[in-house]
Amino acid sequence: MKYIRDTIQPYLDNQNHNWSWLSDVTGLSRSVTYGIKNNSRNNITLRNITKIALALNMDMNDLKVLETQKSTSMAATTNVQSK
């Protein structure tokens, strides 16, 4: 499974930024951005992902990938919780 961070990290690398910078630019707390980096489902919301995508000026195709990854993460969580 490809994680959301796998889509975001190349943008950070290309722009010589890190997750702390991303937190500062988006206004998201560091615990939220690092939660997204570590695939914490509580932090992976469409609102947070959209803020990150806008801050990094992400390609629309990558934004669609993020949305799909979010849906997959949420489905996996729901599946585990329902058992």
MARPATOR-52119 format. One record per residue: residue in three letters; x, y negated, z negated of N, C-alpha, C in turn; residue number from 0. Coordinates in steps of 0.2 Angstrom, whole numbers. Layout:
N
<residu->Ala, n.x->X, n.y->Y, n.z->Z, ca.x->X, ca.y->Y, ca.z->Z, c.x->X, c.y->Y, c.z->Z, num->NUM>
...
This chain:
83
<residu->Met, n.x->4, n.y->6, n.z->0, ca.x->0, ca.y->0, ca.z->0, c.x->4, c.y->-6, c.z->0, num->0>
<residu->Lys, n.x->3, n.y->-11, n.z->4, ca.x->6, ca.y->-17, ca.z->5, c.x->3, c.y->-22, c.z->0, num->1>
<residu->Tyr, n.x->7, n.y->-25, n.z->-5, ca.x->5, ca.y->-30, ca.z->-10, c.x->5, c.y->-37, c.z->-7, num->2>
<residu->Ile, n.x->1, n.y->-41, n.z->-10, ca.x->0, ca.y->-48, ca.z->-8, c.x->7, c.y->-51, c.z->-8, num->3>
<residu->Arg, n.x->11, n.y->-50, n.z->-13, ca.x->18, ca.y->-53, ca.z->-14, c.x->22, c.y->-51, c.z->-7, num->4>
<residu->Asp, n.x->21, n.y->-46, n.z->-4, ca.x->24, ca.y->-44, ca.z->2, c.x->23, c.y->-48, c.z->8, num->5>
<residu->Thr, n.x->17, n.y->-51, n.z->8, ca.x->15, ca.y->-56, ca.z->13, c.x->18, c.y->-63, c.z->11, num->6>
<residu->Ile, n.x->17, n.y->-65, n.z->4, ca.x->19, ca.y->-72, ca.z->2, c.x->27, c.y->-73, c.z->2, num->7>
<residu->Gln, n.x->31, n.y->-67, n.z->0, ca.x->38, ca.y->-68, ca.z->-2, c.x->42, c.y->-71, c.z->4, num->8>
<residu->Pro, n.x->41, n.y->-68, n.z->11, ca.x->44, ca.y->-71, ca.z->16, c.x->44, c.y->-78, c.z->17, num->9>
<residu->Tyr, n.x->38, n.y->-81, n.z->16, ca.x->37, ca.y->-88, ca.z->17, c.x->41, c.y->-92, c.z->11, num->10>
<residu->Leu, n.x->41, n.y->-89, n.z->5, ca.x->45, ca.y->-92, ca.z->0, c.x->53, c.y->-92, c.z->2, num->11>
<residu->Asp, n.x->55, n.y->-86, n.z->5, ca.x->62, ca.y->-85, ca.z->7, c.x->64, c.y->-90, c.z->12, num->12>
<residu->Asn, n.x->59, n.y->-91, n.z->17, ca.x->61, ca.y->-95, ca.z->23, c.x->61, c.y->-102, c.z->21, num->13>
<residu->Gln, n.x->58, n.y->-104, n.z->16, ca.x->58, ca.y->-111, ca.z->14, c.x->62, c.y->-112, c.z->8, num->14>
<residu->Asn, n.x->66, n.y->-107, n.z->6, ca.x->70, ca.y->-108, ca.z->0, c.x->67, c.y->-110, c.z->-6, num->15>
<residu->His, n.x->61, n.y->-107, n.z->-7, ca.x->57, ca.y->-108, ca.z->-13, c.x->56, c.y->-102, c.z->-17, num->16>
<residu->Asn, n.x->54, n.y->-103, n.z->-23, ca.x->53, ca.y->-97, ca.z->-27, c.x->46, c.y->-97, c.z->-30, num->17>
<residu->Trp, n.x->44, n.y->-93, n.z->-34, ca.x->37, ca.y->-92, ca.z->-37, c.x->36, c.y->-98, c.z->-42, num->18>
<residu->Ser, n.x->41, n.y->-100, n.z->-46, ca.x->40, ca.y->-106, ca.z->-50, c.x->38, c.y->-112, c.z->-46, num->19>
<residu->Trp, n.x->42, n.y->-113, n.z->-41, ca.x->40, ca.y->-119, ca.z->-36, c.x->33, c.y->-118, c.z->-34, num->20>
<residu->Leu, n.x->31, n.y->-112, n.z->-32, ca.x->24, ca.y->-111, ca.z->-30, c.x->19, c.y->-113, c.z->-35, num->21>
<residu->Ser, n.x->20, n.y->-112, n.z->-41, ca.x->16, ca.y->-113, ca.z->-47, c.x->16, c.y->-121, c.z->-47, num->22>
<residu->Asp, n.x->21, n.y->-125, n.z->-47, ca.x->21, ca.y->-132, ca.z->-47, c.x->17, c.y->-135, c.z->-42, num->23>
<residu->Val, n.x->18, n.y->-133, n.z->-36, ca.x->15, ca.y->-136, ca.z->-30, c.x->7, c.y->-134, c.z->-30, num->24>
<residu->Thr, n.x->5, n.y->-129, n.z->-32, ca.x->-2, ca.y->-127, ca.z->-31, c.x->-6, c.y->-129, c.z->-37, num->25>
<residu->Gly, n.x->-2, n.y->-130, n.z->-43, ca.x->-6, ca.y->-132, ca.z->-49, c.x->-8, c.y->-126, c.z->-53, num->26>
<residu->Leu, n.x->-6, n.y->-120, n.z->-50, ca.x->-8, ca.y->-114, ca.z->-54, c.x->-3, c.y->-113, c.z->-59, num->27>
<residu->Ser, n.x->-5, n.y->-110, n.z->-65, ca.x->0, ca.y->-109, ca.z->-70, c.x->5, c.y->-104, c.z->-68, num->28>
<residu->Arg, n.x->11, n.y->-104, n.z->-71, ca.x->16, ca.y->-99, ca.z->-69, c.x->13, c.y->-92, c.z->-71, num->29>
<residu->Ser, n.x->9, n.y->-91, n.z->-76, ca.x->7, ca.y->-84, ca.z->-77, c.x->2, c.y->-82, c.z->-72, num->30>
<residu->Val, n.x->-1, n.y->-86, n.z->-68, ca.x->-6, ca.y->-84, ca.z->-63, c.x->-1, c.y->-82, c.z->-57, num->31>
<residu->Thr, n.x->4, n.y->-87, n.z->-55, ca.x->8, ca.y->-85, ca.z->-49, c.x->12, c.y->-79, c.z->-50, num->32>
<residu->Tyr, n.x->15, n.y->-78, n.z->-56, ca.x->18, ca.y->-72, ca.z->-57, c.x->14, c.y->-66, c.z->-58, num->33>
<residu->Gly, n.x->8, n.y->-67, n.z->-60, ca.x->3, ca.y->-62, ca.z->-60, c.x->1, c.y->-59, c.z->-53, num->34>
<residu->Ile, n.x->1, n.y->-64, n.z->-48, ca.x->-1, ca.y->-62, ca.z->-41, c.x->6, c.y->-59, c.z->-39, num->35>
<residu->Lys, n.x->11, n.y->-61, n.z->-41, ca.x->18, ca.y->-58, ca.z->-38, c.x->18, c.y->-51, c.z->-41, num->36>
<residu->Asn, n.x->15, n.y->-49, n.z->-47, ca.x->16, ca.y->-43, ca.z->-50, c.x->9, c.y->-39, c.z->-48, num->37>
<residu->Asn, n.x->5, n.y->-41, n.z->-44, ca.x->-1, ca.y->-38, ca.z->-42, c.x->-6, c.y->-37, c.z->-47, num->38>
<residu->Ser, n.x->-7, n.y->-42, n.z->-52, ca.x->-12, ca.y->-42, ca.z->-57, c.x->-18, c.y->-44, c.z->-54, num->39>
<residu->Arg, n.x->-23, n.y->-39, n.z->-54, ca.x->-30, ca.y->-40, ca.z->-51, c.x->-34, c.y->-46, c.z->-54, num->40>
<residu->Asn, n.x->-32, n.y->-48, n.z->-60, ca.x->-36, ca.y->-53, ca.z->-63, c.x->-34, c.y->-60, c.z->-60, num->41>
<residu->Asn, n.x->-28, n.y->-60, n.z->-58, ca.x->-25, ca.y->-67, ca.z->-55, c.x->-26, c.y->-67, c.z->-47, num->42>
<residu->Ile, n.x->-28, n.y->-62, n.z->-44, ca.x->-29, ca.y->-62, ca.z->-37, c.x->-36, c.y->-63, c.z->-35, num->43>
<residu->Thr, n.x->-37, n.y->-70, n.z->-34, ca.x->-44, ca.y->-72, ca.z->-32, c.x->-43, c.y->-76, c.z->-26, num->44>
<residu->Leu, n.x->-49, n.y->-77, n.z->-22, ca.x->-48, ca.y->-80, ca.z->-16, c.x->-46, c.y->-87, c.z->-17, num->45>
<residu->Arg, n.x->-48, n.y->-90, n.z->-22, ca.x->-46, ca.y->-97, ca.z->-23, c.x->-39, c.y->-98, c.z->-24, num->46>
<residu->Asn, n.x->-36, n.y->-94, n.z->-28, ca.x->-29, ca.y->-94, ca.z->-29, c.x->-25, c.y->-92, c.z->-23, num->47>
<residu->Ile, n.x->-27, n.y->-87, n.z->-19, ca.x->-24, ca.y->-85, ca.z->-13, c.x->-24, c.y->-91, c.z->-8, num->48>
<residu->Thr, n.x->-30, n.y->-94, n.z->-8, ca.x->-30, ca.y->-100, ca.z->-3, c.x->-26, c.y->-106, c.z->-5, num->49>
<residu->Lys, n.x->-25, n.y->-107, n.z->-11, ca.x->-21, ca.y->-113, ca.z->-13, c.x->-13, c.y->-111, c.z->-11, num->50>
<residu->Ile, n.x->-12, n.y->-105, n.z->-12, ca.x->-5, ca.y->-103, ca.z->-10, c.x->-4, c.y->-103, c.z->-3, num->51>
<residu->Ala, n.x->-9, n.y->-101, n.z->1, ca.x->-8, ca.y->-101, ca.z->8, c.x->-7, c.y->-108, c.z->11, num->52>
<residu->Leu, n.x->-11, n.y->-112, n.z->8, ca.x->-11, ca.y->-119, ca.z->10, c.x->-4, c.y->-123, c.z->8, num->53>
<residu->Ala, n.x->-2, n.y->-121, n.z->2, ca.x->5, ca.y->-124, ca.z->0, c.x->10, c.y->-121, c.z->4, num->54>
<residu->Leu, n.x->10, n.y->-115, n.z->7, ca.x->15, ca.y->-113, ca.z->11, c.x->14, c.y->-114, c.z->19, num->55>
<residu->Asn, n.x->9, n.y->-117, n.z->20, ca.x->7, ca.y->-118, ca.z->27, c.x->7, c.y->-111, c.z->31, num->56>
<residu->Met, n.x->4, n.y->-106, n.z->28, ca.x->4, ca.y->-99, ca.z->31, c.x->0, c.y->-99, c.z->37, num->57>
<residu->Asp, n.x->2, n.y->-94, n.z->42, ca.x->-1, ca.y->-93, ca.z->48, c.x->-8, c.y->-90, c.z->46, num->58>
<residu->Met, n.x->-13, n.y->-91, n.z->50, ca.x->-20, ca.y->-89, ca.z->49, c.x->-20, c.y->-81, c.z->49, num->59>
<residu->Asn, n.x->-16, n.y->-78, n.z->53, ca.x->-16, ca.y->-71, ca.z->53, c.x->-14, c.y->-68, c.z->46, num->60>
<residu->Asp, n.x->-9, n.y->-71, n.z->43, ca.x->-6, ca.y->-69, ca.z->37, c.x->-12, c.y->-70, c.z->31, num->61>
<residu->Leu, n.x->-15, n.y->-76, n.z->32, ca.x->-21, ca.y->-77, ca.z->27, c.x->-26, c.y->-72, c.z->28, num->62>
<residu->Lys, n.x->-27, n.y->-69, n.z->34, ca.x->-32, ca.y->-64, ca.z->34, c.x->-30, c.y->-58, c.z->31, num->63>
<residu->Val, n.x->-23, n.y->-57, n.z->32, ca.x->-20, ca.y->-51, ca.z->28, c.x->-21, c.y->-51, c.z->21, num->64>
<residu->Leu, n.x->-20, n.y->-57, n.z->18, ca.x->-20, ca.y->-58, ca.z->11, c.x->-27, c.y->-57, c.z->9, num->65>
<residu->Glu, n.x->-32, n.y->-59, n.z->13, ca.x->-39, ca.y->-58, ca.z->11, c.x->-41, c.y->-51, c.z->11, num->66>
<residu->Thr, n.x->-38, n.y->-47, n.z->16, ca.x->-39, ca.y->-40, ca.z->16, c.x->-36, c.y->-36, c.z->10, num->67>
<residu->Gln, n.x->-30, n.y->-38, n.z->8, ca.x->-26, ca.y->-36, ca.z->3, c.x->-30, c.y->-37, c.z->-4, num->68>
<residu->Lys, n.x->-33, n.y->-43, n.z->-4, ca.x->-37, ca.y->-44, ca.z->-10, c.x->-43, c.y->-40, c.z->-11, num->69>
<residu->Ser, n.x->-46, n.y->-39, n.z->-5, ca.x->-52, ca.y->-34, ca.z->-5, c.x->-50, c.y->-27, c.z->-7, num->70>
<residu->Thr, n.x->-44, n.y->-25, n.z->-5, ca.x->-42, ca.y->-18, ca.z->-6, c.x->-40, c.y->-18, c.z->-14, num->71>
<residu->Ser, n.x->-37, n.y->-23, n.z->-16, ca.x->-35, ca.y->-23, ca.z->-23, c.x->-41, c.y->-22, c.z->-28, num->72>
<residu->Met, n.x->-46, n.y->-26, n.z->-26, ca.x->-52, ca.y->-27, ca.z->-30, c.x->-56, c.y->-20, c.z->-29, num->73>
<residu->Ala, n.x->-56, n.y->-17, n.z->-24, ca.x->-59, ca.y->-11, ca.z->-23, c.x->-56, c.y->-5, c.z->-27, num->74>
<residu->Ala, n.x->-49, n.y->-5, n.z->-27, ca.x->-46, ca.y->0, ca.z->-31, c.x->-47, c.y->-1, c.z->-38, num->75>
<residu->Thr, n.x->-48, n.y->-7, n.z->-41, ca.x->-49, ca.y->-9, ca.z->-48, c.x->-56, c.y->-6, c.z->-49, num->76>
<residu->Thr, n.x->-61, n.y->-8, n.z->-45, ca.x->-68, ca.y->-6, ca.z->-46, c.x->-68, c.y->2, c.z->-46, num->77>
<residu->Asn, n.x->-65, n.y->5, n.z->-42, ca.x->-65, ca.y->13, ca.z->-42, c.x->-62, c.y->15, c.z->-48, num->78>
<residu->Val, n.x->-57, n.y->13, n.z->-51, ca.x->-54, ca.y->15, ca.z->-57, c.x->-59, c.y->14, c.z->-63, num->79>
<residu->Gln, n.x->-62, n.y->8, n.z->-63, ca.x->-66, ca.y->6, ca.z->-69, c.x->-72, c.y->10, c.z->-69, num->80>
<residu->Ser, n.x->-75, n.y->13, n.z->-63, ca.x->-81, ca.y->16, ca.z->-63, c.x->-80, c.y->24, c.z->-65, num->81>
<residu->Lys, n.x->-74, n.y->26, n.z->-65, ca.x->-73, ca.y->33, ca.z->-67, c.x->-73, c.y->34, c.z->-74, num->82>
